[in-house]
């Protein structure tokens, strides 16, 4: 139905028409009209229903309903924009005993006093910008400080984890054990030390009790089985998992062996045939593997030295190439197969799952992330004789690094040609000043603390142990 919204004027017109109609009907009753008169009288009567219908009954009907317009769409509230600042930067300080340490952030230089437990820069940082903190000067004395999380991007909260970890670089070396020829070294969760020799693995328990795993032979051999029956051929690097299983780079056999806590020996992957084939168990092949490392998930990483590769073995024994290319030696950072290595003598894994590589022939320390990205952390590819040089990152020089281990604070320790180096989380390389019995003197050079470091390990108290195969010694390094 259509409604007209009547006005006062329309109602008046209708009333007048009605009144005129009534007057005409009265006249009609008084006389006999002709046909034309009847038509004139009835015409308004015929129009009236249409007018009343069009106007809603002449205004006597209820008022038409009002049609409400739909509500406007809801407009979301604007997202508040966080202010660009102020954000401050600082961190904890550990073991700082002497004055002289100064940090720098942009244009601000901050002296850190001795015995401080925390520090903070006065500068306010703008959100979204990059920041980088560095050490401007080291403290006086035999202490070196490194920064954790030294660079990043400013968020909306204060940055409080750019921590300073300060370590003494002085240590005294004492003879721990006389074991004959030894190379690899590792500790199990119970504190027992494992050492690899010419054809056997030796275990020195925390109480000093010594056990031999493998049959001592002149030329080595290859056999799985119980501790007294198993055979190895030039075993080198060692690694221990959370369950106490020991993994051995059985270099002469081109295989990776496993010793369970009972002493039983099995082959995890590889065989006596050299090669670079991926696969499961004995279907895979290695060439002169020198070192192993194991992560928290039980994956074993192998320095496949003769193939210039880093390989990965799952707990089920599946072997794959993790980084590098077997086509020959090289020195190239990159991802996975895009990287190149020289002859890698040692690898180690840190608490974050990064793999640290002593790229011996290239005289570099490399780092591989869990995703396979390879980056050079310290050293330069150098030909010929040169002196060891401390400093930061690629400005340093390391002569033929042969052993490597990482601690829980992000520090890496490297053993090489008569020295032990410390590399901090910020790539600060420092040489440990070691006192004690000199390792060797050849008549031309001064006595060195070590003759030739082949293996290096950390105990649960942070003491370093190194093997010197030429002297048949294991030495313990204690900081002071």
Residue pairs with C-beta under 8 A, 6 or more apart in sequence:
2 54
3 56
3 64
4 10
4 54
4 55
4 56
5 64
6 55
6 56
6 58
6 59
10 55
10 59
11 58
11 59
14 51
14 52
14 55
14 58
17 44
17 48
17 51
18 48
20 44
21 41
21 44
21 45
21 48
24 40
24 41
24 44
25 41
27 41
28 37
28 38
28 41
33 41
51 58
52 58
56 64
82 127
82 156
83 127
84 126
84 127
84 128
85 124
85 125
85 126
85 127
86 124
86 125
87 124
87 125
87 126
87 127
87 154
87 155
87 156
87 157
87 158
87 159
88 120
88 121
88 123
88 124
88 125
88 158
88 159
89 105
89 120
89 121
89 123
89 125
89 131
89 133
89 158
89 159
89 160
89 162
90 118
90 119
90 120
90 121
90 158
90 159
90 160
90 162
91 118
91 119
91 147
91 148
91 149
91 159
91 160
91 161
91 162
91 163
91 164
92 117
92 118
92 163
92 164
93 112
93 116
93 117
93 118
93 119
93 163
93 164
93 166
94 163
94 164
94 165
94 166
95 143
95 165
95 166
95 167
95 168
96 112
96 114
96 115
96 116
96 139
96 143
96 145
96 164
96 166
97 114
97 115
97 139
97 141
97 143
97 166
98 114
98 139
98 140
98 141
98 143
99 113
99 114
99 139
99 140
100 137
100 138
100 139
100 140
101 111
101 112
101 135
101 137
101 138
101 139
101 145
101 164
101 166
102 109
102 110
102 111
102 112
102 135
102 136
102 137
103 109
103 110
103 112
103 119
103 121
103 133
103 134
103 135
103 136
103 147
103 164
104 110
104 133
104 134
104 135
104 136
105 121
105 123
105 131
105 132
105 133
106 123
106 131
108 121
108 122
108 123
109 136
110 119
110 121
110 122
112 119
112 164
114 139
119 164
125 131
125 154
125 159
126 154
127 154
127 155
127 156
128 153
128 154
129 153
129 154
130 151
130 152
130 153
130 154
131 151
131 152
131 153
131 154
131 159
132 150
132 151
133 147
133 150
133 151
133 162
134 147
134 150
134 426
135 145
135 146
135 147
135 426
135 428
138 144
138 145
139 145
139 166
142 168
142 169
142 170
142 433
143 166
143 167
143 168
143 169
144 166
144 167
144 169
144 422
144 424
144 428
144 430
145 164
145 165
145 166
145 167
145 424
146 164
146 165
146 166
146 167
146 410
146 411
146 424
146 425
146 426
146 428
147 162
147 163
147 164
147 165
147 424
147 425
147 426
148 161
148 162
148 163
148 164
148 165
148 409
148 410
148 425
148 426
149 161
149 162
149 163
149 425
150 162
150 425
150 426
152 159
165 409
165 410
165 411
165 424
165 425
167 411
167 422
167 479
168 479
168 480
169 422
169 430
169 431
169 432
169 433
170 432
170 433
170 435
170 479
170 480
171 432
171 433
171 434
171 435
171 464
171 477
171 478
171 479
171 480
172 434
172 435
172 436
172 477
172 478
172 480
173 434
173 435
173 436
173 437
173 449
173 450
173 475
173 476
173 477
174 436
174 475
174 476
174 478
175 437
175 473
175 474
175 475
175 476
176 465
176 473
176 474
176 475
176 476
177 195
177 204
177 473
177 474
178 472
178 473
179 195
179 197
179 202
179 472
179 473
179 474
180 197
180 198
180 472
181 197
181 198
181 469
181 472
182 195
182 196
182 197
182 202
182 454
182 455
182 467
182 468
182 469
182 472
182 473
182 474
183 195
183 196
183 197
183 235
183 236
183 237
183 454
183 455
183 467
183 469
184 194
184 195
184 196
184 235
184 236
184 237
184 238
184 248
184 249
184 291
184 454
184 455
184 467
185 193
185 194
185 195
185 196
185 238
185 455
185 456
185 457
185 465
185 466
185 467
185 474
186 193
186 194
186 238
186 239
186 240
186 246
186 457
187 193
187 194
187 240
187 457
187 458
187 459
187 460
188 194
188 240
188 244
188 246
189 240
189 242
189 244
190 205
190 206
190 244
191 205
191 206
191 459
191 460
192 203
192 204
192 205
192 206
193 203
193 204
193 457
193 465
193 474
194 201
194 202
194 203
194 204
194 238
194 240
194 246
195 201
195 202
195 203
195 204
195 238
195 455
195 467
195 474
196 232
196 235
196 236
196 237
196 238
196 248
196 455
197 235
198 216
198 220
198 234
199 214
199 215
199 216
199 217
199 218
199 219
199 220
199 221
199 231
199 232
199 233
199 234
199 235
200 212
200 213
200 214
200 215
200 216
200 232
200 235
201 212
201 213
201 214
201 232
201 235
201 238
201 246
201 248
201 259
202 210
202 211
202 212
202 213
203 210
203 211
203 212
203 213
204 210
205 211
211 227
211 263
212 227
213 227
213 230
213 259
213 263
213 265
214 227
214 230
214 231
214 232
214 235
214 265
215 221
215 228
215 229
215 230
215 231
217 231
219 233
220 231
220 232
220 233
220 234
220 252
220 253
221 231
221 232
221 233
222 231
222 232
222 233
222 250
222 253
222 255
222 272
223 229
223 230
223 231
223 265
224 230
224 257
224 265
224 266
224 267
225 264
225 265
226 263
226 264
226 265
227 259
227 262
227 263
227 264
227 265
230 257
230 264
230 265
232 248
232 250
232 252
232 253
232 257
233 250
233 251
233 252
233 253
234 250
234 251
234 252
234 253
235 248
235 249
235 250
235 251
235 252
235 257
236 248
236 249
236 250
236 251
236 289
236 290
236 291
237 248
237 249
237 289
237 290
237 291
237 292
237 303
237 346
237 347
237 455
238 246
238 247
238 248
238 249
238 292
238 455
239 246
239 247
239 292
239 293
239 294
239 300
240 246
240 247
240 294
241 247
241 294
241 298
242 296
243 261
244 260
244 261
245 258
245 259
245 260
245 261
246 258
246 259
247 256
247 257
247 258
247 259
247 268
247 292
247 294
247 300
248 256
248 257
248 258
248 259
248 292
249 256
249 289
249 290
249 291
249 292
249 302
249 303
250 256
250 257
250 270
250 289
251 288
251 289
251 290
251 305
253 270
253 271
253 272
254 270
254 271
254 272
254 273
254 274
254 275
254 285
254 286
254 287
254 288
254 289
255 267
255 268
255 269
255 270
255 271
255 272
255 286
255 289
256 267
256 268
256 269
256 270
256 286
256 289
256 292
256 300
256 302
256 313
257 265
257 266
257 267
257 268
258 265
258 266
258 267
258 268
259 265
260 266
267 281
267 282
268 281
268 300
268 313
268 317
269 280
269 281
269 282
269 284
269 286
269 313
269 317
269 319
270 282
270 284
270 285
270 286
270 289
270 319
271 282
271 285
273 285
274 285
274 286
274 287
274 288
274 306
275 285
275 286
275 287
276 285
276 286
276 287
276 304
276 307
276 309
276 321
276 326
277 283
277 284
277 285
278 284
278 311
278 319
278 320
278 321
279 318
279 319
280 316
280 317
280 318
280 319
281 317
284 313
284 319
286 302
286 304
286 306
286 307
286 311
287 304
287 305
287 306
287 307
288 304
288 305
288 306
289 302
289 303
289 304
289 305
289 306
289 311
290 303
290 305
290 344
290 345
290 346
291 302
291 303
291 305
291 344
291 345
291 346
291 347
292 300
292 301
292 302
292 303
292 347
293 300
293 301
293 347
293 348
293 349
293 355
294 300
294 301
294 349
295 301
295 349
295 353
296 353
297 315
298 314
298 315
299 312
299 313
299 314
299 315
300 312
300 313
301 310
301 311
301 312
301 313
301 322
301 347
301 349
301 355
302 310
302 311
302 312
302 313
302 347
303 310
303 344
303 345
303 346
303 347
303 357
304 310
304 311
304 344
305 343
305 344
305 345
307 324
307 326
308 324
308 325
308 326
308 327
308 328
308 329
308 330
308 340
308 341
308 342
308 343
308 344
309 321
309 322
309 323
309 324
309 325
309 326
309 341
310 321
310 322
310 323
310 324
310 341
310 344
310 347
310 355
310 357
310 368
311 319
311 320
311 321
311 322
312 319
312 320
312 321
312 322
313 319
321 336
321 337
322 336
322 355
322 368
322 372
323 336
323 337
323 339
323 341
323 368
323 372
323 374
324 337
324 339
324 340
324 341
324 374
325 337
325 339
325 340
329 340
329 341
329 342
329 343
329 361
329 362
330 340
330 341
330 342
331 340
331 341
331 342
331 359
331 362
331 364
331 376
331 381
332 338
332 339
332 340
333 339
333 366
333 374
333 375
333 376
334 340
334 373
334 374
335 371
335 372
335 373
335 374
336 372
339 368
339 374
341 357
341 359
341 362
341 366
342 359
342 360
342 361
342 362
342 364
343 359
343 360
343 361
344 357
344 358
344 359
344 360
345 358
345 360
345 401
345 402
345 403
346 357
346 358
346 360
346 401
346 402
346 403
346 404
347 355
347 356
347 357
347 358
347 404
348 355
348 356
348 404
348 405
348 406
348 412
349 355
349 356
349 406
350 356
350 406
350 407
350 410
350 412
351 406
351 408
351 410
352 370
353 369
353 370
354 367
354 368
354 369
354 370
354 406
355 367
355 368
356 365
356 366
356 367
356 368
356 377
356 404
356 406
356 412
357 365
357 366
357 367
357 368
357 404
358 365
358 401
358 402
358 403
358 404
358 414
359 365
359 366
359 401
360 400
360 401
360 402
361 400
362 379
362 381
363 379
363 380
363 381
363 382
363 397
363 398
363 399
363 400
363 401
364 376
364 378
364 379
364 380
364 381
364 398
364 401
365 376
365 377
365 378
365 379
365 398
365 401
365 404
365 412
365 414
365 423
366 374
366 375
366 376
366 377
367 374
367 375
367 376
367 377
368 374
368 375
376 394
377 393
377 423
377 427
378 393
378 394
378 396
378 398
378 423
378 427
378 429
379 394
379 396
379 397
379 398
379 401
380 394
380 396
380 397
382 397
386 397
386 399
387 397
388 397
388 398
388 399
388 416
388 419
388 421
388 431
389 395
389 396
389 397
390 396
390 421
390 429
390 430
390 431
391 428
391 429
392 426
392 427
392 428
392 429
393 427
393 429
396 429
398 414
398 416
398 421
398 429
399 416
399 417
400 416
400 417
401 414
401 415
401 416
401 421
402 415
402 416
402 417
402 452
402 453
402 454
403 414
403 415
403 416
403 453
403 454
403 455
403 456
403 466
403 467
404 412
404 413
404 414
404 415
404 456
405 412
405 413
405 456
405 457
405 458
405 464
406 412
406 413
407 413
407 458
407 462
409 425
410 424
410 425
411 422
411 423
411 424
411 425
412 422
412 423
413 420
413 421
413 422
413 423
413 456
413 458
413 464
414 420
414 421
414 422
414 423
414 456
415 450
415 453
415 454
415 455
415 456
415 466
416 453
417 452
418 439
418 440
418 448
418 449
418 450
418 451
418 452
418 453
419 431
419 432
419 448
419 449
419 450
419 453
420 431
420 432
420 434
420 449
420 450
420 453
420 456
420 464
420 466
420 477
421 429
421 430
421 431
421 432
422 429
422 430
422 431
422 432
423 429
424 430
432 477
434 449
434 450
434 477
435 449
436 449
436 475
438 447
438 448
438 449
439 447
439 448
439 449
439 450
439 451
439 452
439 468
439 471
440 447
440 448
440 450
440 451
440 452
440 470
440 471
441 447
441 448
450 466
450 468
450 475
451 468
451 470
451 471
452 468
452 469
452 470
453 466
453 467
453 468
454 467
454 468
454 469
455 466
455 467
456 464
456 465
456 466
456 467
457 464
457 465
458 464
458 465
459 465
462 479
463 476
463 477
463 478
464 476
464 477
465 474
465 475
465 476
465 477
466 474
466 475
466 477
467 473
467 474
468 474
468 475
